[in-house]
Structures are given as C-alpha cells and as structure tokens.
Amino acid sequence: GGVGEQLGALAPNLVVSAIGGILPVVTKQLTNFEAWAPALRARQNLWRLYWGKILNLVVVVALNVELVVGKPLYGQETVLMEHDAEYTCVEDQAAAELFSLVCTEFILGLALKPASALVFAWMQHRVLAFTGAITSTAFQKPEFEIPDSAVDLIYFQCLLWTTTLLMPPLVVATPFVLLIHFKWLRFSLVHLSSRPFVSQTCALSVTFLQLLSCSCAL
C-alpha cells in the first residue's frame, strides 16, 4: 500500500517527465520532415521544444495556483487538486508538489538523460550490427544535442524560480544544483557524446538569449 501511494503521488511528475522525453523526438521528426536548413532547423527545434516544455510547466503551475486559491478557476465545478490533510496548509502542499517535480526533473530530465541516450545508442548499434543492417562495428557516440540541453536547462530554471515563490530556502541550494548540473553536462559532452556540428552558432546564441528573456518575462 505504501509503495502504491508513493507511486501514485509521483505519477503527475512522471507524466510531465514522460512528455518532456517524447517532445524532443516528435519535434525533431517534424523539423526533419519540413526539411529546414541545418542552422534554421536547430533554431526551430529550440523554439518548439521551449514552448512545449513551458506549456507543460504552465499546466502544473496552474493546478497548484488553483489549489492555493481554493476554488475552481478554469470553468470546472470542483478544484482539480484537493487539499491533502497531511499538510497544514495548501501553500505547503503546493510547495511540496513543485519541489518533488524539481527533484524528478533534475534526476530524469537532466542527470539521467545523457547516460540513457548513450545506452540506447549502444543497444541500437548492437542490434543493427547483429542483424547485419550495418557493416561497421565501430560504435559512434550519440551527438550532443544543443537544443535539448539548452531548453532543458532554461525549463529547469523556470521550474526553480516558480518553486522558490513557495519555498524560499530553495534559493540557497539553487547555485549548487546548477553547478552540479554544469559539471555533469561538461562530463557528458566530453565522455558520453560526440561533438555536435552546428552552423551559425552566433544565431543560436541569440536564440538562447531570446528564450531566456521570454522565461524572465513569464
């Protein structure tokens, strides 16, 4: 019963993480089908991934805002998230919900993503080599995905900013969390992936700043 309750409590976070994992695949397939130039394709991926992730976060925040307000805000008859008696107030419950999402996204969305991409690429290579679909036995590490990493980081920052409103002590831990992520991302770039080839990096840098500015405005 306890395990089932814990999994049930984590279900919304896992759904958010699952959507975040599926979104890049669908977005890249769509931009590849549209046959954009490489630099434009990277920028299209950035913007589409960003808005998909942000809309995902908006839904979660909207549910917690409704919980804090205590009345239906979106046209339905009842509040979608009810007050849990384990929490003394709805603000504590909303803070706990958002903080659990921060932890889930950090583990599944940031920490495990490079390693899982490497393992999946290796398994795919082994299967193709075993079936004779490819002739080369040399394993090529997956390319470091700049759009994915940039959008994941900006999305995670937005999540941290939102959670900080209800959990101010998180401000103290945020620099250390981002430092750990930077070190892990650098390790992933050097050891777990291959160097990406992207033209017009200046244009991409401008797009990164635009995405960050939109996040600050939101």
BADRENKOL-936011 format. One record per residue: z negated, x, y negated of N, C-alpha, C in turn. Coordinates in steps of 0.05 Angstrom, whole numbers, plus 5000, padded with zeros to 4 digits. Layout:
<sites>
ZXYZXYZXY
...
</sites>
This chain:
<sites>
500050165024500050005000500050174975
498350394975498250564952500850704946
502250794967504750934964506850734954
506850484964508750284955508250214926
505750204918505250144889506150374871
505750624880506650854864509650854862
511050804884513950794883514950564866
513550344867514250114850513950174821
511850324815511350404787513450604777
514450764795516450964787519350854789
519650614799522350504803523950494777
522850404755524450394730525350674721
523550874725524251144717526451254735
526351194761528351284780531051154774
530950904765533450764758534750904734
533050964714534051094690535251364697
533851524714534951784722537451754739
537651544756540051504772542451444754
541951274734544151214715545051464700
543051624692543651874679545152064696
544752054723546252224741549052124746
549451864747552051744752553851764728
552651734704554151714679556051954675
555152214679557052434675559452424693
559052344718561252334737563352134728
562451894721564251684712565651764687
564151874668565351954642567452164646
566952364663568952584667571452484681
571052304700573352184713575052034694
573851894675575251734655576751914636
575452124626576852304607579052464620
578652534646580752674661583152494664
582652234670584852044673586352004647
584952024625586251984599587752234590
587452454605589052704601588752814572
586252844564585752974538586153274540
586653404518586753694517583953804523
583654044534581054144543578854124522
579454214497577454204476576753924469
578753754466578253474460576853324482
577453404507576153284530573153344529
572453594522569653664521568153504499
569453464476568253304455568053014462
570052904476569952634485567652594505
567352794523565152774542562452784528
562252954508559752964493558952704481
560752584466560152334452559652104472
561252084492560951864511558351894528
557752134536555252184550552852134532
553152214508550952174489550251874485
552351724479551851434474550851294499
551951374522550951254547548051314552
547151564547544451634551542651504530
543551494505541851374484541551074489
543650934497543350654503541450604526
541450784545539550774567536750794557
536250984538533651014526532850774509
534750664495534250434477533150194493
534250154517533349934534530449974542
529650224549526950284557525050244534
525850354511524150334487523850044478
526049884480525949604472523949444490
523849504515521949374533519049434526
518549694518515849774511515049664484
517049644466516449514439515649224443
517049084460516348804466513548784478
512948984496510248984508508049024487
508549204468506549254446506349014428
508548884421508548654403507148414417
507648384443506348174458507747904459
510247894450511647644451514647704456
516147504467518947544473520547604447
522147804448523747894425526747864428
527647814453530547824458531647564469
530447344462531547084470530546964495
529047124511528047014536525446864531
524446714551522046554548519446714551
519446914567517047074572517547374567
515347514564515547804560516447934586
518348114584519448244608517448424621
515848574606513748744616511048634609
509448574630506848454625504748664623
502548584610500248774606498848824633
498549074640497149154664494149174658
492549044675489649034670488349304672
489649504685488549774687488349914660
489849824641489849944614488249774595
486749904578485049754559486749614537
489049724531490749604511493749654518
495449494506498349524512499449784502
498249884481499250144470498950364490
496550364504496150564525498050534548
498650294555500550244577503350334569
504250274545506850354536507050654534
504850784525504851084524505051204552
503551084571503651184598506451144611
507650914605510350864615512351074605
512251124579514151314567513551604576
510951664579510251934588511151984616
510951784633511851804661514851844661
516251714643519151754641519852034632
518252144613518652424604518352614628
516352574644515852754668518152724688
518952474693521152424712523752554703
524352514677526852624667526852924666
524553044660524353334660524753454688
523653324708523953424735526753364746
527553104745530053034758532453084740
532153034714534453064696534953344686
532853514684533253784673532754004693
530453994707529654214725531354224750
531653994764532953994790536053984788
537053914765539953864763541654114769
541054354758542754584764542554664794
540154654805539854724833541254524851
541054274845542354064862545454094860
546454164836549354204833550254434850
548654654851549454884867549454814896
547354674905547154594934549454414941
550054214924552254034930554954174932
555354364913557954514913558154684938
555854804947555954974971556454804996
555154574998555554395020558454295021
559554224998562354134996564254365005
563654604997565354835004565254875034
562854865046562654905075564054685091
563954445082565354225096568354265094
569354325070572254365067573154615083
571554825084572355055099572254995129
570354835138570154765166572554595175
573354415158575554235165578354355160
578354595148580854735144582354635119
580954485102582254385078582654605057
581054815059581455045042581655295059
583155495049583555745065581555965056
580655955031578956165021576056115031
574756325040571956305049569956375027
570956475004569256564982568256314968
565656304964564356074951564356124921
565355924906565355934877563055764866
561355874851559155714839560255504821
558855274818559855064800559755164771
561655064756561855144728559455034712
558455194694556255094677557354884658
556254644660557254414644555854404617
557354494596556154494569555654214559
557554024561556953754552554453624565
554253654592552053544606549353654596
549253924594546754054586545953984558
547953984540547353924512546353634509
547753444521546953164519544153114532
543753244555541153214569538853314551
539353534538537253644521536753474496
538853374483538553204460537152944468
538052834490536852584500533852624506
533152854518530352914525528752944499
529953064479528553094453527952814441
529952634443529552364433527252224448
527152264474525052154490522352264483
522252524477519752654469518852534442
520752514423520052414396518952124399
520151964415519351684418516551674431
516151824451513551824465511351924447
511952114430509952234412508752024393
510251814386509251604369506851464381
506751434407504551304421502651504434
503451754436501851964449502052224432
500652224409500852454390500252724402
498352754421497753024433500153154446
502252994452504653104464506053304446
505453284420506653474401505853764408
503453794417502454064424503954184447
504554014467505854104492508854134489
510053994470512953994468514254264465
513254444447514554714445514554864472
512354844487512154984512514054864533
514354604533516254464551519054554545
519754554519522554634512522954934517
520955104514521155384521521655424551
520155284567520555304596523355214603
524354994591527054904596529155104588
528755234565530555434556530755674576
528455764585528355984605529755904631
529255654640530555564664533555524661
534355424637537255394632538655664631
537355854620538556124619538856244647
536756204664536856294691539056154707
539355894701541455734715544255834707
544655894681547155984672547956254684
545956434688546556704698546756704729
545056554742544856584772545856334788
545856104776546455864792549155734785
550555844766553155724759555055944749
557555864746559556054736560056004706
561156204694561556184665563655974658
563055794640565055584633567255684615
569555564617571755634599572155394581
571455424556571855204536573055324511
575255214502576555304477575255164454
575755274430574755154405571755104406
570255324411567355294412566155224385
567455294364566455224337566454914333
568654794343568754494341566554364358
565954484381563854384398561154414384
560754644370558254684356557854474334
560054404321559854194301559153924314
560253874337559653624351556653614359
555553844368552753864375551053784351
551753894328550153834303550453534296
552853424300553153134294551452964313
551353044338549752894357546752914350
545853144343543053184335542453034310
544253024291543852874266543652574272
545352474290545252194298542552134311
541552314327538952274340536752264320
536852444300534752434279534852174263
537252074258537551824243536451594259
536951594285535951374302532951384305
</sites>
